[in-house]
């Protein structure tokens, strides 16, 4: 059986750390994340785009100074050559960004030069030039990662540059395959300068065609599962624009996000049903235009019953000719007002949102309706070197069809309902090959509902003829809701890197980025991608908890390239956000974040036990989650690995893994098997029984959360808090103290539950076994 050594390290904390780590009591136990709002230097933080002055270089650092952040290895830029562009075009945005960033970090604002011919070979070379290989192209469609590629070349001496393809004597050149690629290059350049990691030649291109930011913002102004305030976007004021909208677009573009879904998937409520009306399309128009200048395409979530609600038809039957005509006309109207519109995200027949099943139609019928009316977007032409379009005809838009749904009642199953996981596979797997080419099945990373750990969704390995997209949740709906630190790139990597074939080395990331395993990269495979449910709101710090911004940043970077490591993207965020800190402070802060996911797992739901929180999706209420835990006095876990169960729906080689308790990874043991509490775990987990492990892991996780307070307090004198404003250290301290107290409360709840259920109390101490001593060394 497989096991993660870090779990055992958490146990060691119980024995060696509990006696010396004691969290200070919070100043007020009633304080929560919503009480801890503080205002950064402007009205809102710039997060990792805060272009504050760089730390002094080694030449100017005093001998006793602890700050030795390396300077950018480039000469001071005095001029920026942007070509002939206007401020509201993508290249104009890139030009403004580079000038603003250099001004803020160096204290010297470069002059803008519109025409490179004004420079001569006798120029001193202290200039930077932006070059687009396809001037005027910002939103290539279908999306093509190669058109987002860029290169940054720098040299102290322009005469030593290898790349002499340009006549300019400038020492720095940022070249992009398109206008938006130049913008991506600008953001990367400034990020590298900010972090002191710029090298002489930087090349990059995304792996993923579509990198989508899914807003669960409602037109009413609220945010579903939002823990950072209300929506940034004020629909009642639109089309009047707000300066913060520009910063929102900048933040997303800076990490490579290239599409945005503007409204909540629960599209028939909270005023979202109005979004297809002309009045609201006119409100959206300037907002969508702004985001398109930063490379983001527009998608909308329609209410499936819009033909009835908005169009006043008698039916929304997807096979009704009047309904099809209504949707086709609606698409034409959307494109007319919002030229960057590229399609829909649809939630149907799920959680009260009606869909084709209300009309005795199938999921295929519903999805193909939208695909058919998006078959040729008016005025949207294929790129000049053709990627699948033909002649002057429009190219297709895309419909993302969500697969998530809840099961029907089944009195023979735990909790009286069919298995949540099996229900989705049963609903969709048989439809493989029946969807039109511009349908993308959007699956959550796992079959449940964004729990702390789940198996990879079986559909990724069992629908080879269907393009698929993975939906990740950046907001922490079940993972602490902004009150707990739960850094998610490590979790996401566990899904993206999973071999869905069980041996052929085709990962879930391969399926959603390249169409490997079925969907052709020369056709509908262009529409694969990664989607993230937003964690942004109108709080001054954007994400509620300061550390939650690392999830925003991490999502963008992993969506850009899923092969990046969690450690790398975490380190990037720490360096960019706390760049003025002593370099020795960056390593422990990075380590704190990387520990936090498994710590949260330990004090909530270890061993793949599944749902543990109550209806608030926050506080553990295991007594109300029997449908998922199947916990009795003597046994625990759900038999999904048996024949006919969910485990058998995977690719055969993967199904074989889930079949036996000996081969199932222990972190998912209870997701696939019902075992007695006395079941003995592997030596890596100390040979503990399942019940002993539940008790120990919860205590260890809570102790780890207390350790976060200690780590942060040790950074008091070296943390640069300017990205969030004066007082950030104290605010984060309060959040960590509150989170540690809540972790202890969570652990107590779960331990008490299993103690009462089994009649076996937790031991006062677990002792120091040889395996724990070995792990400590």
N, C-alpha and C positions, 0 to 999 in steps of 0.2 A: 504493500500500500504506500502511496506517495504522501509525503508530509512536508510542510514548510518549517525549516529550522527556526524561523523567527517566532513561531508560536511558542516553542520551548524557551526561547529567550524571555518571552513575556512571563513565563512561569518563574523563571529565575528572579525576575523583578519582585515577585511576591516575597521571595525568601530573603533577598539581599538588599532590597531597596525600601520596602515598606517601612522599616524601622527608622529610616533617615529622611524619607520624602514625605512631608506633611504639607498639604495645600493650605495656604492661609485662608481663613474664611472670607468670603466675598463681603464687600462693604455693605451690601444689601442683598439678601437672598432672593428678593423679588425682582432684581434687575435682570433683564434679558437683553438679547441683541437689539431689540427695538428701542431700549432705553439708552443705548450707548452710541447714539449718533453724534458725530463730531464733524466740524466743517473744516475741510482742507483749505490751503491758501486761497484758492478761488472757490466758487460755489460748489464745485465737485472735483474729485480727484482725477488726475490724468493717468493713474495707475502706472503701467510699465512704459507709458509714453510721456512721463514727466521728464522734461528736458532741463533739469536743474544743472547748475554748473558742475563740471567734472571735478573730481578730487585733484589735488596738485600732482604733477608728474614727479618722478623720482629726483629730477634735477632741482625741483623747488621744494621738495619735502624736507622738513627739518630732521636732523638725525634722530631725535627722540620721538618723532611722530609715529603713530601706529598705522597711519593710512598710507599705503603704498600701491594703490590701485593703478595698474599700468595705463599709460596714456595711449590714445589712438596713434598708431604708427603712420601718420600722415601729416603733411605740412598743413598749416592753418589755411582753410579755404576762404578766399576773399571774393570769389565770383562763382556763380552757378549759371551754367548755360542750359536753358530750358527749351530752346527752339521757339517757334512762333505758336503760342498757345494762350488760351484765355483762362482766367482763374477758375471758371466753373467746368473746365474739361479735366479729364483724368490726369493728363500731363501737367496741367496747371495746379492741380491738387498736389501732385508729387513735388513740383517746384516749390510750392508754399511750404510743404512739410520739411523738405531738406533745409530750406533757409531758416525756418522757425527752429528746427532742431539744433542746427549748428550755432545759431545765435544764442539759444538758451544754454547749451553745454560749453561753448567757448567764450561767450561774451562778445563775440564779434559777428555782426550780421553781414553775410555775404551779399554782394550786389547781384542783381539778376541781369543776365546778358541774354537778349533774345536771339542773337545771331552769332554763332561761333566764328564767322569770318572776321569779326572785329578783333580777334586775337591773332597774334603772329607767333612765329617760332622763337622770337626774342622774348616772349612773355615769360614771366617767372614761374609759370606752371601752377600757381596756387589757385587752381580753379577745379571745378567739378562739372562734368557734362552728363546730361541725361539724354539717352538715345533710344528711340523706339524703332524696332525693325518693321513694324506695321503701324505707322502713324494714323491715328484716328480710330484704331480698333481697340475697344475696351472690353466688350462683352461678347466674345466669340461664342457662337452657338451652332451646333451642339458643343458642350464644354470640352476643351482639349487641354490637358495638363501641359503639353509642350508650349502652348501659347502663353502660359503663365511663367515661363522660365526666365531667369535673369542671370546676369554676370556682373560682378563688381571687381574692377581692377584698380589697384592703388600702387603708388610708388612715390618715394621721397623725391625722386629725380625723374622728370618726365622723359628724359633721354634714355633712361634704362628700361622703359616699359617694353614688354614683349609684344603687346598688342599695338601695332602702329597702323591699324586699319583706318584710324581717324587722323585727320590732319591736325587736330587740336593738340596743343602742347600741354594740356591739362594733366595733372598727376592722378586724377580720379575719374573713372568713367563707369557709369551705371547703365548697362544695356539691357533692354528687355525685348522679348519676342513680340510684345504688344504694349499698348499704353499702360494697361493695368499691371503688366509684368514689371514695367519700370517703377511703378508705385510700390509693388512688393519689394523690389530691389532697394528703394529708398528706405522703406521701413526696416529692412534687414540691416542696411548700412548703419542707420542711426542706432539700432539695437546693439550692433557689434561695437560701435564706438562707445555707447553708453556702458557696456560691460567690459571695455578694454580688450576685446577679442577680435578686432579687425585684422585680417591677414591680407596679403598682397593680391590674392586671387580667390574670389568666392563665387561658386556656381551653385545654383539650386533650381529645382522645378518640383512642383507638387506631384504626388503619386495618384491622388484621388481626384476624379473629375468634378464631383459636386461636394462642396463643403458647406453644409446648410445649418444656419442658426434658426431653430424653431422657437418662435415666441409663443408663450402661452399667455400673452397679454390679451386682455379683453378690450373691446371698443369702449366699454363702460369705464375703463381706467384701472380696474383691478387686475391682478396677475394670479392666475391659478398656480398653486404650489410655488408661489413667490415668497421669498423671505428677505427681501431687500427693498421693501417699500412698494409703492404703486408703479404703474407703467411710466416709463420715461416719456412716452408719446401721449400727447394731449389731444385726443380726437376732437374734443369740443372746440379747440382753438384752431385746429388745422382748417385750411391750408397755411395759416400763419406758422412760420418756422421758428424754432428755438435754437440758440447756439449749441445746446447740449446734443442736439441731433447730429451735428457735425462730429463731435467727439465720439459718439456712439459708433458712427460709420468708420471713423479712424481706428478705433479699438478693434473692431471686427476685421477690417481690411489688414491691419498690421500683423495679424496672425494667419492670414490667408483665407478667411471665410469668404466665399464667393456667391452666396445666395442667402436669402432671408425669407422666412414665412411670417407674414405680418400679424396674424391673429391666432387665437387659441384653437386647438383642434375640436374643442366643444363649441362648434360653430353655430349652433342653433339657439344659443342663450347668451346672456350678458351683452346684448346688443350686437353680437358678432354677425347675426344674420343680415345686418344692414350693409355689410362691407361690399356686397356686389351691387348696391344701388349707386346710381350716377353721382348723387351728392357725396357719397363716401369715396368713390373713386376719384373725384375731383379733390377731395381732402388728401387722399393718399398720393396724388400725382407728384407734388413737389418733394415729398419725403422719399418716394421711390426714385425720383430723378437724382436727388442728392446721393443716395446709397449706390446708385448705378455708377456715379462718378468715382466711387471707391471700389468698383468691381463687383458689386452685389446685385444679383438678379432677383426679381420679385416673384414670390409665390403667395397664393392665398388659400385659406381654408374655407371652402364653401359649406354651407349647410346643405346636406343632400336634398332636403325638401325645399330648396330655394325656388324651384318652379312654382310651387304652391304658395310659399310665404312671400316671395318677392314678385314672381311673375303672375300670380293669381290664376294659375292653371288648376285644373281639378285633380291632377295627379303628378307625381314625380317618378312614375314608372320608367326605368331606364330604357325600356324597349318601345316606349310610346313615341311615335314620330313627332308629335308636337313638343314633347319634352326635349328630344334631341335637337330640334330646330331652335328651341328657346336657349339651350345651352350654347349652341354654336353662335347665335347672335350675341349672347352675353360675352363670349370670348372675344368676339370682334370689338365689342364696346370696351372691354377691359384694355385690350392692346391699344386702342385708339387713345385712351386717357393715360395709360401707364405702359409706355413702349418697352420697358424692361421686364414686363410680365412674361414668365416662361411656363407657368402651369399651376397645378393645384396639389394640395395635400389634403387627403380625405380620410376622415374618421367616420365609419358607418357601421351600423348594426353592433354598436358597442356602447355600454354605459349610458344608455338612454338616447344616443344619437341614432336616429332612424337611418336605414339604408335600403339596399335592394331587397332584403329579405321581407321587408314590410309589404312588398308587392309580389311576393313569391318568386323573386328572381335570385340569381346567384351573385356571389362576389365578383365573378368574372363579368357578368352582365353589367354590374355597376361600374367597375373599373374601366371596362372597355367603352362604356358610354363617354366617359371623360377623355379617354385616349382618342376616340374618334373625332370629337369636336376640337381636339388640340392637334389634329394631324397635320395642320399647316398654319402656323401662326402668321397672321397678316403682316406683311412688311418685314418679317424677320427672315433674312436670307442666309444661306450657308456661307462660310468663309470663302475668300477668294481662291484658295487652293483646294477647295472642296473636301469635305469630310463626310460625305454621305448624302448631301443635298443634291439637287439636280437642277441645272439651269437657273432660271430666275424665280423658281417657285419657292414658297415659304417652307421652312423646316418645321418639324413637329415640336410642340411643347411636350411636357411630361406630366404624368399624374403619379404622385406618391400615394400608394394605397396602404393604409396601416393594417397590420395583421392582428394587433392586440385586441383581445376580447375576453370576456369572462364566460365561464362554462355554464351549461344548463344544470338544472337540478337533477340529482341522481341519488335516491335514497340508499343505494348499496355502497356508496363511497363515503369516506370520512367527511364529516360536516354536512352530508346530504347533497353534495355537489360533485359533478364530474371533475376530473383532474384538470386544473387550470392549464397545465402544460400540454397535456394530450389534446385538449379541446381545440387549440389553435392549429396544431398539426392536422388534425382530422378535418378542420374547416378549409385548409388551403392546399395541402400537399397534392391532392388529386387533381388540382387545377393547373399543375405545371405544364407549360406549353400552350395554355389556352388564352393567356393574356396577350394583348396587342404589344408590339415592340416598344412602345413608349409608355408602358406601365412599369412602375418600379414598386415592388413589394417592400414596404418599410417595416422591418421587424425590430422590436426591442432587442437589446443585446442578449437577454435571456427570456425564458418563457413566462416568467412571473411578472413582477412589476417593479423593476429597478431596486431589487433587494441588495443587501450588502455583498452577497455572493450567490451566483446562480450558474448553472451549466449554460454553455453557449446554446442559443436557440437552434433546435434541430433543423428548422427550415433552411438554414444557410447551407447545409450539406445535402439537402434532399430535393431541391428544386433547380436542377441544372439548366433548365430552359427558360428561367425567369430571372430578370434583372432584379437585384435586391440591394437594399440600403440598410445600414444599421442605425438604430436610434439610440443614442446615449443620453443620459439625463445629467446635465451639468448642475441644475438646481438639486438640492439635497432633500428631496421629498421624504425619503425614508431613512436618510443618513445624517440626521441631526439638525436639519432645517436651519442651518446657519448658526446654531448655538454650539455645535461641536465641530472640532477640526476633523474633516474627513477628506483627505486629498485623493483624488480619483484617477489620475493617470495610470497608476499601477493596476487598479481594477480594470480599467479599459484595456490596457495591454494584455491582461489575462484572457480577454475575449478576442481581441484582434489577432493575437498570435496563435490561437487555438487551431490545430490541424483538423478541419472538419471532415477530412477523409480518413483519419486514423492511420496515416502512413504514407500518403502520396505527397505530403508537404504542401498541401493547399490550405492556406489559413483562411479564417473568416475575412481578414483584411484583403486577401487576394480576391475573394468572391465579390466584395463590394467596391473594390477599386479597379479591378481589371476584368471582371466577368469570368475569371478562371473557373473552370468546371462546367461551363455551359454557355452563358450569355456572351455573344460575340462582341469583342472589343471593336469590331468594325461596324457595328450596328447599334442595337439598343444598349450595349454595354457602355456606351458613352454616358449613360444616365445613372450609373452606379455612384455610390458615395457614402458619406458619413454625415449624420444629422445629430445635433445636440440641442436638448431642451434648455432654454436660456435660464441663467441664474441672475440676470441683471434687472435692477429696479431703480427707482429714483432716489434711493439713499445717496448721500454725498460720496460714499465709497463704492457705489454701484452694486456691490455684491453682499451687503449685510455684514458679513464677517470679512475682515481684511484678508485673511488667508484664503477665502473662497475665490478670490480673483485668480489664484493660481490654477484653479480648475477651468476658468474661462480661457486663460492663456494656454493651458495644457490641452484643452479640447482643440483649439485652433491648430496648434502645432502637430498634434497626432492626426487630425483630419487631413492636414497638408501631407504628412508623411507618417503612416502608421508604423513604419519600421524604426522610428526614433525611440530611444529608451525613455522610460518614465523618469529616470534619474536625470537625463539630459534636459528634458523640457522643464523639470522642476528647478534645476540649477539655473537655467536661463531666466526663469521668472524671478527667482530670488536675487540674482545679480542685477537684473534690470530694475526691480522695484526697490531694493535696499542697497543700491549701488554705492552709496557713500559710506557704507558700513566698513568696519575693519574686515579685511578678507577672511580673517579667522572666524568671524561671526557667521559667514555664509554657509559653511559646512554644517554646523549644528542645526541651523534653521532648515536647511535642505533635508537633513536626516529626520528632523521632527515631522516634516510633512510626509515623507516617505513611510514613516512608521504608522501614520494616523489611520489609514484605511483598515489595516489588520487589527489595530487597537480597538477601533469601533466595532469591528466584527467580533472580537473577543468578548466585549462587554454587552453585546446584544444577541447575536445569532451565529455561534460557531458551528462547525461541522456540517454546514449546508442545511441547517434546520429550517430555514426559510422565514416566512412571515412571522414576526414576533410582536410588532407594534399594534396598537389599537386603532380605532377609527380616526384618531387624529394623525395617524401615520408617524407618530413621534414616540410616545411613552410605551414601553413594553406592556402588553396585555396578553400573555401567552394563553391564558384561559379562554380567550375569544378567538384563537387562531387554530383550533383543532383541525380544521379543514386542511391546513398545511403541515402542522407538526405531527398530527396523529399520535399525540402523547397520551399514554395511559399509565397506570400505576407501575407496570413492569417493562414497558417497551416504548420506543420512540423512533420516529422516522416513517417515511412513505415508500412503499414498495413500488418503485417505478422501473426498476431494472428487469422485472420479470417479463416473460413473453406476453405480448399484448399491452404492455405498459409503455409509458412515454420513452423510456430508455431504448426500446426496440424500434423507435421511429428514426433513429439516427442512421447514418451510413453504417453498414454492417460492421466495419472494423471499429468504429466508435461505440456502437451498441455493445460490442463484446466487452469493452472496458466497464460499462455500467452494470454488466450482467452479474458480477460477483463482488462480494464485499472485499475480497482479496485484491482485486484490480481497480476498484473504484477509488479515486483519490480521497483521502480522509477528509479534506476540506469540503467535499460534497457527499460524504457518506450518507447522511440522513436525508438527503434529497432523493436518493435512489434506493435506500434500504431501510426496512424496519428491523431494528435490532434490540436486544435486551440492554438495559442500562449497564449490565455487567460486562458487555462486549469489550474486549481488551484491544486497545489501540496500539499502534506501532511503538517501538523503542524510541523513535524520534519524539514522541509525545509522552515519554516516560513510562510506557506500558500501562498508562492509566485506563481505568474503565471509562465508558462514555459519560457516566454520571460524575465521576471524579473530574473528568476533563471539563465538563460544563461548569462545575463549581470553580475549578482552578482558573480556567480561561477568563471567566467574568471578573474574578478578583485581579488577575494579571492585567487585563485591559484597563480596569479602573486605575490601577497603580501607574500604568503607562501614561494615562491622561494627566495624572498628577505630575508626572515627570515632565510633561510639556511646559507646565508652569515654571518648574525649576530651570529648564533650558532657556526659556524666554527671559526669566529674571537675570540669568547670567549674561545676557546680551544688552543689558540696560545702557551701559555706557558706550556702546559701539554701534548701535542701530541708528541708521539714518532714517528719520521718520518723515522727511519732507514730502515723499510721494503722497502721504495721507494727511499731513499737517501736524502742527504742534499738538501734543497730547496723545499721539498715536500709541506710544509705549504703554501709557496707563490704560488706555481703552482696550488694547489687546490683552493686557494682563487681566483685566476684569473679565474679558470673554473667556480666557483660558481657565480662570478660577471657576467661573460658572460652569463651563463644560466639564471640568474635573469633578465638580460636585454632582452634576447630572449623571456622569458616567458611574459614579459610586451608587447613585440612586437606582439607575438602570440595573446594575449588577445585583443589587439587593433584591429588586423585584423578581428577577428571573431565578435567582438562587432560592428565594423563599417559595416561589411557585413549585419548583421541582422538589424541594424538600418536603412540602406539604403533600404533593401528588404521590411521591414515592414512599414517604415515611422514613426516608434516610436523610438525616441532617448532614450538612457539610462538615468536613473535619476542621478542627481548629488550626491545624498546620499540615502541610503536605510533606514536610521534611526535605532534606537535600539529597536526592538520589545521585548515584554515580553519573547517570546520563546528564543531569543538570550541571554537575560540576565539570564534566567534559565540555559541555556547551559553553560554560562561562570562560573556559580557557581558549 
